[in-house]
Amino acid sequence: MPDKFAATWVSHSSIKDYLACPRAYFLKNIYKDLRTGHKVQIIAPALTLGQVVHQVLEELSVKSLEDRFKNSLVARFEELWLDVTGKQGGFRSESQELKFKERGRQMLQKVMQNPGPLKQLAVKIKEELPFYWLSPEDEIILCGKIDWLEYLPDTNSVQIIDFKTSLREESSDSLQLPIYLLLVTNTQQRQVSGLSYWYLELADAPQSQTMPDHDQSRGKIMEMAKKI
């Protein structure tokens, strides 16, 4: 097996960065500060909001069904927000921060009122960052974080749910769900029977998406990965 530390790691976000601007992809995913040896991290209010809301929801998957909504999601959001307040979260002013913070509160209030699949059984992939060798020959690894896997006991299958905190809907040609389909198929044992986006600010429930073709998905992702 090739060395994973020398391989090219690709994800939905890295492919999206490359398609938008190859230079931006280089700065975000490859370039390291000469002084610190660390990659450059760009902090923006929308990114901060998404990270905090996602953390609140992802923490639920390791809790029992009875305990998931025992405590307020908004209260947990407030706790986590303390770590990103002000310049740490990329906010230019107090008013801007309050605007984004209120959006987060409202999203989580809606989830508490309409928990839907979050009150059902879930599967948690052990790895914090799931990955697998998309092509050992080309030394390409596919990786990505899966927001939620709902377990469907009647079919012993899982449904992928991706939380969205943006006001913009994902484009129909996005590679996100094809990537997640390959990741989940190759990093756990159950079949994927459905995929959904949950636009937390716009909808009370996940919106089911068309299941991508497995072979076509792999072909498209390989084509993009080889260009990076």
WOWO-V324141 format. One record per residue. N is the residue number from 1. RES is the residue in three letters. PHI is phi as a letter, one per 20 degrees, with the letter a starting at -180 (999 if undefined). NEAR is the number of other C-alpha atoms within 12 Angstrom. D_FIRST is the distance of its C-alpha to the first C-alpha in Angstrom with 2 decimals. Layout:
n=[N N]
res=[RES RES]
phi=[PHI PHI]
near=[NEAR NEAR]
d_first=[D_FIRST D_FIRST]
This chain:
n=[1 2 3 4 5 6 7 8 9 10 11 12 13 14 15 16 17 18 19 20 21 22 23 24 25 26 27 28 29 30 31 32 33 34 35 36 37 38 39 40 41 42 43 44 45 46 47 48 49 50 51 52 53 54 55 56 57 58 59 60 61 62 63 64 65 66 67 68 69 70 71 72 73 74 75 76 77 78 79 80 81 82 83 84 85 86 87 88 89 90 91 92 93 94 95 96 97 98 99 100 101 102 103 104 105 106 107 108 109 110 111 112 113 114 115 116 117 118 119 120 121 122 123 124 125 126 127 128 129 130 131 132 133 134 135 136 137 138 139 140 141 142 143 144 145 146 147 148 149 150 151 152 153 154 155 156 157 158 159 160 161 162 163 164 165 166 167 168 169 170 171 172 173 174 175 176 177 178 179 180 181 182 183 184 185 186 187 188 189 190 191 192 193 194 195 196 197 198 199 200 201 202 203 204 205 206 207 208 209 210 211 212 213 214 215 216 217 218 219 220 221 222 223 224 225 226 227 228]
res=[MET PRO ASP LYS PHE ALA ALA THR TRP VAL SER HIS SER SER ILE LYS ASP TYR LEU ALA CYS PRO ARG ALA TYR PHE LEU LYS ASN ILE TYR LYS ASP LEU ARG THR GLY HIS LYS VAL GLN ILE ILE ALA PRO ALA LEU THR LEU GLY GLN VAL VAL HIS GLN VAL LEU GLU GLU LEU SER VAL LYS SER LEU GLU ASP ARG PHE LYS ASN SER LEU VAL ALA ARG PHE GLU GLU LEU TRP LEU ASP VAL THR GLY LYS GLN GLY GLY PHE ARG SER GLU SER GLN GLU LEU LYS PHE LYS GLU ARG GLY ARG GLN MET LEU GLN LYS VAL MET GLN ASN PRO GLY PRO LEU LYS GLN LEU ALA VAL LYS ILE LYS GLU GLU LEU PRO PHE TYR TRP LEU SER PRO GLU ASP GLU ILE ILE LEU CYS GLY LYS ILE ASP TRP LEU GLU TYR LEU PRO ASP THR ASN SER VAL GLN ILE ILE ASP PHE LYS THR SER LEU ARG GLU GLU SER SER ASP SER LEU GLN LEU PRO ILE TYR LEU LEU LEU VAL THR ASN THR GLN GLN ARG GLN VAL SER GLY LEU SER TYR TRP TYR LEU GLU LEU ALA ASP ALA PRO GLN SER GLN THR MET PRO ASP HIS ASP GLN SER ARG GLY LYS ILE MET GLU MET ALA LYS LYS ILE]
phi=[999 f f f f d f e e c b g f f f f f f f f a g f f f f f e d c f c g f e d m d f f d d d c g f f f g f f f f f f g f f f f f e e f g f e g d f d f f f f f g f f f f g e c f m f g d n e e b f f f f f f f f f g f g f g f f f f f e c f l f f e d f c d d f f f f c f b b f f b g f e l d d d b r e e f b d f e d f f d l c c d e c d f c d e e e f f f f e f e f f g f f f f f f f d c b e e f e d a c b d d e f e d c e b f d f d f f f f f f f f f f f f f g f f f e f]
near=[15 17 15 20 11 13 24 32 34 38 37 29 25 33 35 27 22 25 20 13 16 18 16 21 24 20 20 24 28 23 18 15 14 9 9 9 10 14 17 19 19 17 21 22 33 27 23 34 41 36 29 36 41 33 29 36 40 31 24 36 31 22 22 17 17 15 17 27 29 16 15 22 33 30 20 27 35 24 19 24 30 18 17 27 29 23 19 21 31 23 24 18 16 16 14 21 27 21 18 34 35 21 29 40 31 25 38 37 26 24 34 28 20 19 25 20 33 37 25 25 27 31 35 30 30 15 16 14 20 28 31 31 27 34 25 19 15 23 23 31 34 41 35 32 34 44 38 38 40 36 29 21 16 9 14 17 24 33 40 44 40 37 41 33 34 28 17 14 20 22 12 13 14 21 33 38 41 36 45 43 43 41 39 42 30 24 29 24 16 26 27 34 27 32 34 34 36 37 27 36 30 22 25 25 26 29 25 18 24 17 23 27 17 22 15 17 25 28 20 24 37 32 19 25 31 23 17 27]
d_first=[0.00 3.84 6.65 8.41 11.60 11.55 10.82 13.98 15.02 17.71 20.29 23.75 25.47 23.47 24.00 27.61 28.07 26.82 29.15 32.02 31.64 28.79 30.49 30.58 26.88 26.24 28.65 27.37 23.59 22.90 26.09 26.71 30.21 30.87 32.99 30.82 27.26 26.95 26.50 29.87 30.84 33.57 35.78 38.02 40.34 38.76 35.29 36.84 38.65 35.58 33.56 36.41 37.23 33.62 33.35 36.59 35.48 31.94 33.50 35.39 32.41 32.08 35.84 37.79 39.71 42.93 41.87 40.19 43.46 45.48 45.39 45.94 42.93 45.16 45.85 42.14 41.78 44.64 42.96 39.70 41.71 43.19 39.91 39.94 43.65 45.16 43.22 40.15 39.76 40.79 44.28 47.04 49.91 50.91 52.03 48.69 46.89 49.36 48.82 45.06 45.52 48.05 45.72 43.18 45.95 47.10 43.68 43.26 46.85 46.16 43.14 45.31 47.98 45.64 42.55 41.74 38.22 37.83 40.29 38.17 35.22 31.89 28.22 26.31 22.52 21.56 19.38 21.68 19.41 17.60 14.40 11.64 9.26 12.18 10.52 6.91 9.10 11.38 9.22 11.58 11.75 15.00 16.94 20.56 23.18 25.02 28.69 29.80 28.88 32.11 31.91 34.16 35.08 37.08 34.04 31.34 29.69 29.12 30.60 28.95 31.55 31.18 33.93 35.64 37.98 38.75 41.95 40.24 38.68 35.21 35.51 35.07 32.38 30.22 26.51 26.54 27.04 24.67 21.90 23.04 23.23 19.58 18.60 20.95 20.13 16.43 16.98 19.96 21.59 24.82 25.77 26.85 30.54 31.69 31.12 33.76 34.68 37.14 39.25 40.64 43.52 44.53 44.10 44.75 41.93 38.56 38.85 36.94 34.91 34.13 30.88 28.56 27.26 23.60 22.75 24.95 23.43 19.89 21.46 23.45 20.73 18.42 21.55 22.24 18.78 18.76 22.15 21.25]
